[in-house]
Amino acid sequence: MLCHLPLPPCPHGSLAAELGSMLMLWPAPGTLLAELEQELLRELETTREFASSRGRLVAGGGSSSLAGEPSQSSGQAPPQPFAVRQDVRGFAPEELRLKLVGRKLLLTGRKETQREDGQGAFSYKYEVLRREWDVPEGVDTDRLACSISGEGQLRIEAPGLPPAAAPERNVPVQVSPAGSSAASAEPGSEDGGLS
């Protein structure tokens, strides 16, 4: 879309009279602002959904402890799942790629569209989507799952790892022979004067 820009009258009059008004090859500001507004609204909605899911996660759990504090009954915090939602409307599943590199999750999408208006003119559109997230340490990355809803919402989930159990072993109780040097302890200890 071209923007029509009238020139103010020039005091010398000759150049302005010859050119009249000029057509600029810049897009009209209204279309750019509308596209930016739509993109910002989509990002805002994604952020709201993320914040509300985190709020439910923190508030949930059924424990009597305050939100955000780990439960003290077991001594360790319960495993925290990983969940991310991303708006991918306009992208087909085969145009998206999800990759886990170390503890970083990368989502990329590429889409090419070519249209003809019937009068011999073509338009070509190339869209790229790129998002990345850090996966926390306590998340089971082997059970990472990804799905797309009918509304174009991509959901990535992974359960939290259960806390590692402390290693335990049985320590045998040994009986030492009477009168050995091991039986007489240092003076002042419980065993010291009883031998």
MDAnalysis code that builds the backbone (N, CA, C; Angstrom):
import MDAnalysis as mda
import numpy as np

u = mda.Universe.empty(585, n_residues=195, atom_resindex=np.repeat(np.arange(195), 3), trajectory=True)
u.add_TopologyAttr("name", ["N", "CA", "C"] * 195)
u.add_TopologyAttr("resid", np.arange(1, 196))
u.add_TopologyAttr("resname", ["MET", "LEU", "CYS", "HIS", "LEU", "PRO", "LEU", "PRO", "PRO", "CYS", "PRO", "HIS", "GLY", "SER", "LEU", "ALA", "ALA", "GLU", "LEU", "GLY", "SER", "MET", "LEU", "MET", "LEU", "TRP", "PRO", "ALA", "PRO", "GLY", "THR", "LEU", "LEU", "ALA", "GLU", "LEU", "GLU", "GLN", "GLU", "LEU", "LEU", "ARG", "GLU", "LEU", "GLU", "THR", "THR", "ARG", "GLU", "PHE", "ALA", "SER", "SER", "ARG", "GLY", "ARG", "LEU", "VAL", "ALA", "GLY", "GLY", "GLY", "SER", "SER", "SER", "LEU", "ALA", "GLY", "GLU", "PRO", "SER", "GLN", "SER", "SER", "GLY", "GLN", "ALA", "PRO", "PRO", "GLN", "PRO", "PHE", "ALA", "VAL", "ARG", "GLN", "ASP", "VAL", "ARG", "GLY", "PHE", "ALA", "PRO", "GLU", "GLU", "LEU", "ARG", "LEU", "LYS", "LEU", "VAL", "GLY", "ARG", "LYS", "LEU", "LEU", "LEU", "THR", "GLY", "ARG", "LYS", "GLU", "THR", "GLN", "ARG", "GLU", "ASP", "GLY", "GLN", "GLY", "ALA", "PHE", "SER", "TYR", "LYS", "TYR", "GLU", "VAL", "LEU", "ARG", "ARG", "GLU", "TRP", "ASP", "VAL", "PRO", "GLU", "GLY", "VAL", "ASP", "THR", "ASP", "ARG", "LEU", "ALA", "CYS", "SER", "ILE", "SER", "GLY", "GLU", "GLY", "GLN", "LEU", "ARG", "ILE", "GLU", "ALA", "PRO", "GLY", "LEU", "PRO", "PRO", "ALA", "ALA", "ALA", "PRO", "GLU", "ARG", "ASN", "VAL", "PRO", "VAL", "GLN", "VAL", "SER", "PRO", "ALA", "GLY", "SER", "SER", "ALA", "ALA", "SER", "ALA", "GLU", "PRO", "GLY", "SER", "GLU", "ASP", "GLY", "GLY", "LEU", "SER"])
u.atoms.positions = np.array([
    [0.845, -1.157, 0.000],
    [0.000, 0.000, 0.000],
    [0.895, 1.226, 0.000],
    [0.583, 2.193, -0.859],
    [1.389, 3.401, -0.961],
    [0.757, 4.511, -0.150],
    [1.602, 5.383, 0.343],
    [1.156, 6.512, 1.154],
    [1.224, 7.768, 0.302],
    [0.131, 8.513, 0.161],
    [0.071, 9.746, -0.620],
    [0.546, 10.889, 0.266],
    [1.584, 11.595, -0.136],
    [2.179, 12.649, 0.668],
    [2.157, 13.959, -0.109],
    [1.253, 14.883, 0.244],
    [1.257, 16.190, -0.457],
    [2.436, 17.024, 0.030],
    [3.085, 17.724, -0.871],
    [4.207, 18.583, -0.516],
    [3.697, 19.971, -0.171],
    [4.293, 20.612, 0.855],
    [3.899, 21.989, 1.149],
    [4.388, 22.912, 0.026],
    [3.724, 24.033, -0.159],
    [4.152, 24.933, -1.249],
    [5.554, 25.468, -0.979],
    [6.337, 25.459, -1.988],
    [7.716, 25.938, -1.903],
    [7.701, 27.457, -2.116],
    [8.488, 28.209, -1.352],
    [8.477, 29.658, -1.528],
    [8.976, 30.064, -2.920],
    [9.767, 29.232, -3.526],
    [10.272, 29.564, -4.864],
    [9.290, 29.142, -5.932],
    [8.342, 28.259, -5.604],
    [7.216, 27.931, -6.459],
    [7.491, 27.031, -7.644],
    [8.647, 26.987, -8.227],
    [8.866, 26.241, -9.466],
    [8.864, 24.728, -9.237],
    [9.551, 24.224, -8.201],
    [9.650, 22.785, -7.961],
    [8.313, 22.215, -7.496],
    [7.643, 22.872, -6.578],
    [6.367, 22.392, -6.068],
    [5.306, 22.398, -7.144],
    [5.339, 23.366, -8.019],
    [4.347, 23.438, -9.094],
    [4.535, 22.290, -10.069],
    [5.762, 21.910, -10.327],
    [6.029, 20.827, -11.271],
    [5.695, 19.462, -10.685],
    [6.015, 19.219, -9.391],
    [5.795, 17.905, -8.788],
    [4.384, 17.723, -8.261],
    [3.756, 18.744, -7.756],
    [2.417, 18.627, -7.175],
    [2.502, 17.795, -5.917],
    [1.993, 16.604, -5.932],
    [2.115, 15.695, -4.790],
    [2.971, 14.509, -5.207],
    [3.531, 13.832, -4.224],
    [4.484, 12.760, -4.500],
    [3.995, 11.463, -3.860],
    [4.184, 10.344, -4.512],
    [3.870, 9.040, -3.949],
    [5.130, 8.452, -3.339],
    [5.001, 8.019, -2.103],
    [6.135, 7.416, -1.402],
    [6.010, 5.899, -1.488],
    [7.114, 5.188, -1.500],
    [7.113, 3.737, -1.542],
    [7.246, 3.156, -0.142],
    [6.711, 3.793, 0.846],
    [6.701, 3.315, 2.221],
    [5.314, 2.788, 2.519],
    [5.222, 1.772, 3.376],
    [3.881, 1.304, 3.750],
    [3.181, 2.364, 4.600],
    [1.877, 2.386, 4.488],
    [1.089, 3.333, 5.285],
    [1.245, 2.999, 6.762],
    [1.378, 3.988, 7.632],
    [1.603, 3.722, 9.064],
    [0.467, 2.926, 9.714],
    [-0.738, 3.094, 9.244],
    [-1.875, 2.382, 9.841],
    [-1.745, 0.869, 9.746],
    [-1.271, 0.358, 8.622],
    [-1.149, -1.098, 8.480],
    [-0.034, -1.642, 9.357],
    [1.076, -0.917, 9.453],
    [2.179, -1.374, 10.314],
    [1.750, -1.393, 11.770],
    [1.067, -0.346, 12.206],
    [0.629, -0.277, 13.598],
    [-0.400, -1.353, 13.918],
    [-1.277, -1.661, 12.986],
    [-2.278, -2.709, 13.224],
    [-1.604, -4.069, 13.391],
    [-0.600, -4.346, 12.558],
    [0.113, -5.618, 12.680],
    [0.870, -5.701, 14.006],
    [1.533, -4.609, 14.399],
    [2.243, -4.588, 15.670],
    [1.288, -4.758, 16.846],
    [0.125, -4.127, 16.759],
    [-0.854, -4.247, 17.836],
    [-1.331, -5.692, 17.983],
    [-1.595, -6.369, 16.872],
    [-2.037, -7.762, 16.917],
    [-0.957, -8.660, 17.518],
    [0.282, -8.427, 17.136],
    [1.381, -9.232, 17.679],
    [1.542, -9.004, 19.176],
    [1.446, -7.757, 19.612],
    [1.543, -7.458, 21.040],
    [0.400, -8.077, 21.825],
    [-0.797, -8.068, 21.268],
    [-1.941, -8.686, 21.948],
    [-1.754, -10.189, 22.090],
    [-1.210, -10.839, 21.057],
    [-0.949, -12.281, 21.146],
    [0.088, -12.575, 22.226],
    [1.173, -11.776, 22.264],
    [2.210, -11.969, 23.281],
    [1.661, -11.718, 24.679],
    [0.798, -10.721, 24.837],
    [0.195, -10.415, 26.130],
    [-0.682, -11.569, 26.602],
    [-1.459, -12.147, 25.693],
    [-2.325, -13.273, 26.056],
    [-1.487, -14.491, 26.464],
    [-0.400, -14.743, 25.749],
    [0.489, -15.849, 26.103],
    [1.099, -15.630, 27.484],
    [1.502, -14.397, 27.765],
    [2.085, -14.076, 29.072],
    [1.060, -14.233, 30.180],
    [-0.178, -13.797, 29.932],
    [-1.246, -13.959, 30.931],
    [-1.508, -15.433, 31.238],
    [-1.570, -16.255, 30.188],
    [-1.810, -17.688, 30.393],
    [-0.668, -18.316, 31.184],
    [0.553, -17.924, 30.870],
    [1.707, -18.453, 31.593],
    [1.650, -18.046, 33.061],
    [1.356, -16.775, 33.320],
    [1.300, -16.289, 34.705],
    [0.171, -16.969, 35.482],
    [-0.977, -17.168, 34.851],
    [-2.072, -17.818, 35.571],
    [-1.770, -19.289, 35.817],
    [-1.097, -19.963, 34.879],
    [-0.750, -21.369, 35.118],
    [0.276, -21.481, 36.236],
    [1.235, -20.555, 36.305],
    [2.205, -20.559, 37.395],
    [1.518, -20.243, 38.720],
    [0.546, -19.329, 38.693],
    [-0.191, -18.999, 39.913],
    [-0.965, -20.186, 40.434],
    [-1.607, -20.936, 39.522],
    [-2.340, -22.145, 39.933],
    [-1.386, -23.194, 40.467],
    [-0.213, -23.299, 39.851],
    [0.775, -24.289, 40.282],
    [1.275, -23.968, 41.685],
    [1.542, -22.687, 41.952],
    [2.037, -22.283, 43.267],
    [0.939, -22.413, 44.315],
    [-0.290, -22.003, 43.968],
    [-1.388, -22.037, 44.931],
    [-1.903, -23.453, 45.165],
    [-1.764, -24.327, 44.207],
    [-2.288, -25.694, 44.323],
    [-1.407, -26.571, 45.184],
    [-1.787, -27.825, 45.272],
    [-0.970, -28.792, 45.999],
    [-1.641, -29.307, 47.242],
    [-2.667, -28.608, 47.767],
    [-3.430, -29.108, 48.898],
    [-2.713, -29.079, 50.224],
    [-1.554, -28.454, 50.327],
    [-0.864, -28.420, 51.606],
    [-1.297, -27.192, 52.379],
    [-1.062, -27.189, 53.674],
    [-1.450, -26.066, 54.505],
    [-0.356, -25.013, 54.577],
    [0.783, -25.244, 53.922],
    [1.860, -24.270, 53.961],
    [1.522, -23.098, 53.057],
    [2.223, -21.988, 53.247],
    [1.994, -20.816, 52.438],
    [2.412, -21.082, 51.005],
    [1.781, -20.359, 50.073],
    [2.116, -20.538, 48.657],
    [3.561, -20.136, 48.423],
    [4.264, -20.935, 47.670],
    [5.653, -20.637, 47.350],
    [6.637, -21.276, 48.300],
    [6.178, -21.767, 49.464],
    [7.094, -22.418, 50.397],
    [6.974, -23.928, 50.247],
    [8.061, -24.652, 50.246],
    [7.970, -26.099, 50.147],
    [7.376, -26.690, 51.419],
    [6.709, -27.789, 51.247],
    [6.115, -28.470, 52.393],
    [7.208, -29.047, 53.277],
    [7.070, -28.866, 54.588],
    [8.091, -29.324, 55.519],
    [7.822, -30.725, 56.039],
    [6.669, -31.333, 55.667],
    [6.329, -32.635, 56.227],
    [7.272, -33.738, 55.759],
    [7.692, -33.712, 54.506],
    [8.577, -34.764, 53.997],
    [10.040, -34.353, 54.044],
    [10.306, -33.061, 54.291],
    [11.688, -32.622, 54.338],
    [12.207, -32.178, 52.978],
    [11.538, -32.555, 51.883],
    [11.969, -32.161, 50.554],
    [10.767, -31.611, 49.797],
    [11.021, -30.681, 48.874],
    [9.960, -30.093, 48.078],
    [9.436, -31.124, 47.071],
    [8.133, -31.088, 46.785],
    [7.598, -32.011, 45.783],
    [8.146, -31.650, 44.401],
    [8.191, -32.611, 43.482],
    [8.723, -32.314, 42.145],
    [7.833, -31.305, 41.426],
    [8.448, -30.343, 40.746],
    [7.720, -29.314, 40.017],
    [7.681, -29.679, 38.537],
    [6.486, -29.788, 37.948],
    [6.406, -30.088, 36.516],
    [6.788, -28.863, 35.687],
    [7.074, -29.087, 34.419],
    [7.419, -28.024, 33.473],
    [6.283, -27.939, 32.469],
    [5.726, -26.756, 32.271],
    [4.645, -26.563, 31.310],
    [4.802, -25.209, 30.638],
    [4.742, -25.206, 29.300],
    [4.855, -23.988, 28.512],
    [3.769, -24.022, 27.451],
    [3.197, -22.848, 27.171],
    [2.188, -22.735, 26.126],
    [2.627, -21.643, 25.159],
    [2.480, -21.897, 23.855],
    [2.880, -20.933, 22.834],
    [1.824, -20.901, 21.738],
    [1.457, -19.703, 21.316],
    [0.500, -19.536, 20.220],
    [1.232, -19.775, 18.899],
    [0.788, -20.776, 18.136],
    [1.405, -21.102, 16.845],
    [0.365, -21.108, 15.734],
    [-0.683, -20.273, 15.895],
    [-1.722, -20.191, 14.861],
    [-1.086, -19.835, 13.529],
    [-1.519, -20.488, 12.484],
    [-0.987, -20.241, 11.152],
    [0.122, -21.192, 10.754],
    [0.657, -21.938, 11.706],
    [1.714, -22.907, 11.399],
    [1.133, -24.318, 11.472],
    [1.453, -25.135, 10.488],
    [1.060, -26.539, 10.508],
    [2.072, -27.314, 11.359],
    [1.675, -28.452, 11.931],
    [2.627, -29.216, 12.761],
    [3.917, -29.587, 12.034],
    [3.846, -29.848, 10.733],
    [5.063, -30.215, 10.008],
    [5.975, -29.012, 9.748],
    [5.491, -27.793, 9.985],
    [6.311, -26.601, 9.829],
    [7.019, -26.208, 11.131],
    [6.770, -26.956, 12.199],
    [7.358, -26.665, 13.507],
    [8.393, -27.722, 13.872],
    [9.422, -27.299, 14.585],
    [10.464, -28.222, 15.052],
    [10.790, -27.866, 16.496],
    [10.774, -28.874, 17.365],
    [11.099, -28.696, 18.776],
    [12.342, -29.515, 19.075],
    [13.347, -28.857, 19.662],
    [14.627, -29.524, 19.905],
    [15.081, -29.222, 21.327],
    [15.608, -30.238, 22.014],
    [16.164, -30.072, 23.348],
    [17.677, -30.166, 23.233],
    [18.373, -29.085, 23.603],
    [19.832, -29.039, 23.563],
    [20.296, -28.777, 24.990],
    [20.809, -29.810, 25.633],
    [21.187, -29.675, 27.040],
    [19.934, -29.448, 27.874],
    [19.838, -28.302, 28.531],
    [18.655, -27.940, 29.322],
    [17.895, -26.801, 28.649],
    [18.166, -26.547, 27.370],
    [17.498, -25.475, 26.633],
    [16.570, -26.093, 25.592],
    [15.324, -25.627, 25.593],
    [14.302, -26.114, 24.675],
    [14.114, -25.077, 23.576],
    [14.282, -25.468, 22.307],
    [14.207, -24.554, 21.172],
    [13.020, -24.920, 20.289],
    [12.170, -23.932, 20.008],
    [11.037, -24.107, 19.096],
    [11.284, -23.214, 17.896],
    [11.258, -23.809, 16.696],
    [11.393, -23.033, 15.471],
    [10.267, -23.416, 14.528],
    [9.819, -22.432, 13.779],
    [8.780, -22.659, 12.780],
    [9.099, -21.855, 11.541],
    [8.879, -22.458, 10.375],
    [9.103, -21.775, 9.100],
    [7.911, -22.043, 8.202],
    [7.439, -20.955, 7.568],
    [6.263, -21.071, 6.712],
    [6.455, -20.176, 5.494],
    [6.199, -20.741, 4.326],
    [6.284, -19.981, 3.075],
    [4.921, -19.994, 2.412],
    [4.477, -18.811, 1.958],
    [3.182, -18.687, 1.291],
    [3.383, -17.885, 0.015],
    [2.850, -18.407, -1.098],
    [2.920, -17.700, -2.371],
    [1.508, -17.591, -2.909],
    [1.129, -16.393, -3.306],
    [-0.225, -16.159, -3.829],
    [-0.149, -15.460, -5.180],
    [-1.171, -15.736, -6.003],
    [-1.300, -15.054, -7.291],
    [-2.651, -14.346, -7.279],
    [-2.675, -13.100, -7.749],
    [-3.922, -12.339, -7.710],
    [-4.794, -12.535, -8.943],
    [-4.400, -13.365, -9.879],
    [-5.193, -13.626, -11.081],
    [-4.861, -12.695, -12.227],
    [-4.104, -11.648, -11.977],
    [-3.724, -10.714, -13.026],
    [-2.238, -10.804, -13.338],
    [-1.612, -11.854, -12.868],
    [-0.202, -12.061, -13.150],
    [0.746, -11.588, -12.052],
    [0.221, -11.008, -10.982],
    [1.079, -10.546, -9.892],
    [1.145, -11.616, -8.806],
    [2.328, -11.778, -8.229],
    [2.550, -12.758, -7.180],
    [2.959, -12.052, -5.893],
    [2.585, -12.641, -4.781],
    [3.095, -12.179, -3.487],
    [3.710, -13.387, -2.786],
    [4.776, -13.134, -2.081],
    [5.513, -14.196, -1.402],
    [5.705, -13.777, 0.042],
    [5.363, -14.670, 0.963],
    [5.483, -14.363, 2.387],
    [6.259, -15.493, 3.066],
    [7.253, -15.103, 3.851],
    [8.090, -16.057, 4.573],
    [8.020, -15.698, 6.049],
    [7.519, -16.612, 6.882],
    [7.370, -16.363, 8.312],
    [8.305, -17.285, 9.092],
    [8.910, -16.732, 10.144],
    [9.804, -17.499, 11.004],
    [9.371, -17.288, 12.448],
    [9.282, -18.376, 13.188],
    [8.977, -18.335, 14.615],
    [10.154, -18.967, 15.348],
    [10.617, -18.295, 16.409],
    [11.717, -18.851, 17.206],
    [11.484, -18.483, 18.662],
    [11.420, -19.499, 19.513],
    [11.277, -19.303, 20.959],
    [12.203, -20.287, 21.647],
    [12.697, -19.897, 22.818],
    [13.522, -20.818, 23.604],
    [13.206, -20.653, 25.081],
    [13.313, -21.772, 25.803],
    [13.047, -21.809, 27.233],
    [14.148, -22.606, 27.912],
    [14.460, -22.242, 29.156],
    [15.380, -23.016, 29.983],
    [14.564, -24.013, 30.786],
    [14.930, -25.278, 30.705],
    [14.244, -26.324, 31.455],
    [14.927, -26.450, 32.810],
    [14.192, -26.316, 33.919],
    [14.813, -26.400, 35.249],
    [15.448, -27.766, 35.491],
    [16.354, -27.813, 36.450],
    [17.097, -29.039, 36.759],
    [16.206, -30.177, 37.234],
    [15.149, -29.895, 37.975],
    [14.325, -30.950, 38.552],
    [13.244, -31.486, 37.629],
    [13.419, -31.380, 36.314],
    [12.409, -31.813, 35.341],
    [12.927, -33.024, 34.578],
    [12.047, -34.010, 34.382],
    [12.390, -35.229, 33.653],
    [12.307, -34.957, 32.154],
    [13.423, -34.630, 31.526],
    [13.430, -34.294, 30.099],
    [13.183, -35.511, 29.209],
    [13.350, -36.721, 29.741],
    [13.078, -37.922, 28.948],
    [11.583, -38.097, 28.696],
    [10.748, -37.472, 29.516],
    [9.294, -37.608, 29.374],
    [8.663, -36.316, 28.858],
    [9.425, -35.524, 28.114],
    [8.940, -34.284, 27.526],
    [7.908, -34.617, 26.451],
    [6.741, -33.936, 26.486],
    [5.662, -34.188, 25.523],
    [5.194, -32.863, 24.943],
    [4.746, -32.905, 23.682],
    [4.316, -31.700, 22.982],
    [3.027, -32.000, 22.229],
    [2.054, -31.063, 22.287],
    [0.790, -31.242, 21.562],
    [0.275, -29.888, 21.099],
    [-0.564, -29.900, 20.051],
    [-1.177, -28.676, 19.524],
    [-2.681, -28.818, 19.627],
    [-3.339, -27.794, 20.184],
    [-4.798, -27.802, 20.282],
    [-5.398, -27.335, 18.964],
    [-6.704, -27.485, 18.828],
    [-7.393, -27.046, 17.628],
    [-7.352, -25.538, 17.438],
    [-7.143, -24.794, 18.527],
    [-7.082, -23.329, 18.459],
    [-5.677, -22.826, 18.132],
    [-4.724, -23.725, 17.892],
    [-3.366, -23.311, 17.542],
    [-2.479, -23.037, 18.736],
    [-2.782, -23.644, 19.884],
    [-1.954, -23.476, 21.075],
    [-1.044, -24.694, 21.221],
    [0.261, -24.446, 21.215],
    [1.250, -25.508, 21.407],
    [1.504, -25.632, 22.902],
    [1.434, -26.840, 23.422],
    [1.666, -27.075, 24.851],
    [2.807, -28.070, 24.997],
    [3.810, -27.668, 25.791],
    [4.974, -28.510, 26.044],
    [4.978, -28.805, 27.536],
    [5.057, -30.097, 27.884],
    [4.986, -30.499, 29.287],
    [6.016, -31.576, 29.590],
    [6.463, -31.572, 30.838],
    [7.328, -32.635, 31.349],
    [7.124, -32.695, 32.852],
    [7.033, -33.906, 33.406],
    [6.854, -34.011, 34.859],
    [8.157, -33.723, 35.599],
    [8.008, -33.389, 36.866],
    [9.176, -33.160, 37.701],
    [9.778, -34.494, 38.133],
    [11.066, -34.495, 38.359],
    [11.743, -35.700, 38.858],
    [11.455, -35.855, 40.347],
    [11.165, -37.072, 40.797],
    [11.002, -37.253, 42.238],
    [12.334, -37.015, 42.930],
    [12.297, -36.530, 44.164],
    [13.570, -36.287, 44.855],
    [14.356, -37.580, 45.022],
    [15.642, -37.462, 44.856],
    [16.499, -38.645, 44.976],
    [16.512, -39.104, 46.434],
    [16.322, -40.404, 46.630],
    [16.342, -40.956, 47.984],
    [17.783, -40.981, 48.487],
    [17.944, -40.665, 49.757],
    [19.279, -40.697, 50.350],
    [19.748, -42.149, 50.412],
    [20.982, -42.408, 49.990],
    [21.458, -43.796, 50.041],
    [21.549, -44.258, 51.492],
    [21.207, -45.519, 51.673],
    [21.293, -46.069, 53.028],
    [21.982, -47.423, 52.989],
    [22.608, -47.756, 54.082],
    [23.237, -49.072, 54.201],
    [23.214, -49.472, 55.668],
    [23.251, -50.752, 55.896],
    [23.296, -51.275, 57.258],
    [24.741, -51.291, 57.736],
    [24.950, -50.815, 58.935],
    [26.279, -50.822, 59.544],
    [26.271, -51.922, 60.594],
    [27.123, -52.940, 60.431],
    [27.114, -54.047, 61.399],
    [27.649, -53.595, 62.760],
    [27.066, -54.164, 63.795],
    [27.516, -53.896, 65.156],
    [28.525, -54.981, 65.515],
    [29.728, -54.573, 65.865],
    [30.780, -55.530, 66.191],
    [30.969, -55.587, 67.708],
    [31.275, -56.770, 68.196],
    [31.556, -56.965, 69.621],
    [33.063, -57.071, 69.766],
    [33.623, -56.206, 70.588],
    [35.067, -56.255, 70.797],
    [35.359, -57.131, 72.023],
    [36.498, -57.854, 72.026],
    [36.834, -58.737, 73.152],
    [37.099, -57.913, 74.415],
    [36.793, -58.482, 75.565],
    [36.994, -57.806, 76.855],
    [38.471, -57.617, 77.118],
    [38.849, -56.454, 77.645],
    [40.226, -56.194, 78.009],
    [41.085, -55.722, 76.864],
    [40.555, -55.554, 75.671],
    [41.385, -55.085, 74.566],
    [41.579, -53.578, 74.681],
    [42.548, -53.066, 73.946],
    [42.846, -51.634, 73.999],
    [41.709, -50.817, 73.422],
    [40.909, -51.383, 72.550],
    [39.787, -50.662, 71.963],
    [38.699, -50.435, 72.992],
    [38.620, -51.322, 74.004],
    [37.559, -51.199, 74.998],
    [37.855, -50.087, 75.974],
    [39.138, -49.821, 76.259],
    [39.442, -48.747, 77.197],
    [39.504, -47.447, 76.426],
    [38.610, -46.574, 76.754],
    [38.510, -45.308, 76.058],
    [39.326, -44.274, 76.769],
    [39.340, -43.081, 76.238],
    [40.097, -42.003, 76.854],
    [39.526, -41.680, 78.214],
    [40.357, -41.187, 79.135],
    [39.850, -40.790, 80.432],
    [38.845, -39.644, 80.269],
    [37.778, -39.739, 81.035],
    [36.753, -38.711, 80.980],
    [35.598, -39.102, 80.102],
    [35.730, -40.178, 79.310],
    [34.595, -40.618, 78.510],
    [33.728, -41.519, 79.332],
    [32.612, -41.929, 78.795],
    [31.673, -42.757, 79.549],
    [32.264, -44.110, 79.929],
    [33.044, -44.698, 79.012],
    [33.584, -46.022, 79.269],
    [34.885, -45.976, 80.063],
    [35.559, -44.811, 80.132],
    [36.920, -44.690, 80.626],
    [37.178, -45.306, 81.978],
    [36.387, -45.111, 82.993],
    [36.702, -45.626, 84.319],
    [35.996, -46.897, 84.666],
    [35.260, -47.515, 83.771],
    [34.476, -48.705, 84.095],
    [35.169, -49.997, 83.754],
    [36.309, -50.053, 83.100],
    [36.907, -51.301, 82.681],
    [37.452, -52.075, 83.839],
])
